Amino acid sequence: RGFTLIEVMVVVVILSILAAVVVPRIMDNPDKARVVKAKQDIRVIKNQLDLYRLHNFRYPTTEQGLEALVRKPAEATHWQEGGYLDKLPKDPWGKPYQYLSPGQHGDLDIYSLGADGQSGGEGVDADIGNWNLDE
């Protein structure tokens, strides 16, 4: 005995309703995952900058940038052997993290310009910085 046309149509309708509810949630998750990854990267970079400061009594300058965590700046007298990071990570959108010292939001700013790569924005295009990690 096979299925009637009505039974098959009911199953197709139910699957369509489920797909309409589930697919948008699944499609939105990659952007959320990238935001979470950027926040994690920024926390790691901030921790390593704090260690750099502990050893050298100040953060790297804006000019030295985050590169000071990988290669010893001339002014760093107590630089950690082997560096503070093996390599500088790129943000989840493939762009370098930005660094300012002194920062506009505190002693220093570490941030990603978000998905659009431009300052400002909303949602996944919003800047993600060490000053707004808990948002």
N, C-alpha and C positions, 0 to 999 in steps of 0.2 A: 504494500500500500504506500503511495506517495503522498506528498503534501499538496493541499489544495492551493489555488491561486491566492485566496484570501489569507491563508496562514503565511505564505511566503511574503505577501505584501505587508502584513503586520510585523513580521521580523525585520523587513527592510526599513519600515518606518521607525521601529524601535532603535535599530542601529544608526539611522540617520540622526535621530534625536541625541543619542549618546555621543556621536561624532561632533555634533554641533556644540555640545557642552565641553567635551574633553579636548578637542583639537586646539581651540584658542588658548587653553591653559598650557598645553605642551609647547605651542609655538612661542609663548611669551617667556618661558623659562630660560632659554639661552641668554637673553638680555639680562635677566636677573642674576644668572650665574656669573656673567662677566662683571657686573657691578660688585658682587661678593668677592670675586677674585681680585679686583682692583683694590678693594678695601683691605684684603689680606696682605697684598703686596705692600701697600702703604704702611701698614702696621709693622711689617718686617723691616722695611727701609728705615722707619722711624726708630725702631729698636736699635738698629745698627748705627744710626746717627747718634743716638744717645751714648752708645758704647764709644764711638769716635770722640765725642765730647768728653767723656770720662777720662780717656787717655790723653787728649790734647787740650783740654780745658776750654774748648770752644767748638762750635759747629763749623763745618767747611763753609767758605764764603759762597755766594751765588756764582761767582766766577769759577771757583773750583768745582762747584756742582756736585752731583751725586757720584761723579767719576772719582772723587776723593775716597770713596768706599772701596774702590777696586785698585786704583793706582795711587801711590804715595805722593801727596803734594809736597813741594819743597819746604813749606812752612810747618809741616806736621813733624814735630820732634819725637813723639811717642807713638808713632803709627804702628798698629798691630801687624806683626809678621804674617804675611799671607793675605792681608787685607781684611775687610769686613764683609764683603760679598764676593763670590766667585766671578759673577758678572752682573751687570745691571739688567734687571728685568724690563721688558716693555709692557705697557698696559695691555689689557685684553683685546684692544682694538689695534695693536701693533705699533703704537706710538710711544715715544719716550715719556717717562714720568717727568713732571716739571718740579723745580726746586727753587725756593727763594730763601735767603738768609741775610738779614732778618726778613721775616715773613710779614704779610699784611694781616694775618690772623693770629700771630703769636711769634715766638722766637724764630720759627721756621715754618715754611709751607711746603708740603709734598703733595702733589695732586696730579690727577689725570683730567684731561679736558673732556672726557666722556666719549660716547660713540661718534659724535659729529666732529670732534677734534677742534672745537672752537670754544672760546670762553663763554661761560653762562650756559643757558639751556635748561630744559626740564626733562624729567624722566631719565631715560638712558643717555640723553644728551647732556645732562647736568654734570658740572664739575664734581669730582669726588676728591676730597682732600682730607688731610689729617685733622682738620677742624670740624668735619661733619661725618665722621665715620659711624656714629651711632644713629644717624637718621635713616 
